[in-house]
Every structure is written in C-alpha cells, then in structure tokens.
C-alpha cells in the first residue's frame, strides 16, 4: 500500500464504477439483483492481434481453441508461443513492469486478494504490449481456504500434493511475480553487460 501512496508504478486497471442493477419481473416473479463493476477498456482504440490472460500458473491454463477473433489465450499458450515469438522488453520497460507488479501484488496480498490476472494485448501495428492487472476483487475467504486444502490433499482425486490452482494471497503473489518476470524477456541494449 505504501508503494501506491508514494506514486510508484502500477498495472491495476482502473475501476470506473460499481453498480447494483435490479431486474424486476412482472406478476410475482422474484427480483434479481446483480452487482456490476466497470473497469477501463485497456485495449480502447488499439489494434490488438493477440490477448493473453496470465495468472502465473500452468495448471488448467491452456486454451485449445485459439482460432477466430477475440480468443483469449492463457499462460501455457503464451509459453508455447514464446518459443517462436518471444516478447522482448527494453531493460527500462522491464524494470518498470517488475516494479509495478511488485507494488500491486504487495498491495493485493495485504488486503487478502488473489486470483487476479495480467491481461496482455499485443499491438503489432505499434509494436507494443498493452497490459493491466484485472479481476482483483476476489478475497481469500473461508471457502477458498477449504478449496485449497481439499485440492492439495487429493481427497477428491487428482494428484496428491500437486500445486492447487487456488492458493493463499501470499503464495499467489510469489507465483505471479516469478511468472511475470520469466514471461517477458529483456532485450539487451548498449548499456547491458
């Protein structure tokens, strides 16, 4: 939180508004209330050719159907494509991204939030990456604690002691930071040794 107060870099997508919408049904139907959060459109007025939703996990993070427009690829899709199309950042941009991810994950872990993603769009026209952290509203509540324990124990099948998809905010922060550092490679410049 101190990093955000001091004006350090951040990747958090801006929340533009939080609304509650009530759908009223005629003739005795039960009203339905929906809570909606509107976040900024990171890709507004951009020509985005590929989109990745990255969580830093390899478990169940592959989208086999990547044909057509508006397909969102996941962590394993990115790792697969990095073999032939690596994403290079200049050393200054890489440091700024790492600092922003560090600041944001410190803040999110401090308020018990996990399960966020780094949304990355590739704008090949401008040769730029457009990115932001999204879906950062899920707190690590008792039901998520229980899900972590059940999945890690292997009670419901699956590999025992395999890394669960749901982990504590502290574990999520560490995994997320490590992945984002390795996903984006530093392009050497004339000052690199």
Secondary structure, 3 states (H helix, E strand, C coil): CHHHHCCCCCCECCEEEEEEEEECCCCCCCCEEEEEEEECCCCCCCCCCEEEEECCCCCCCCCCCCCCCCCEECHHHHHHHHCCCCCEEEHHHHHHHHHHHHHHHHHHHHCCECCCEEEEEEECCCCEEEEEEECCCCECCHHHHHHHHHHHHCCCCCCCCCCCCCCCHHHHHHHHHHHHHHHCEEECCCCCC
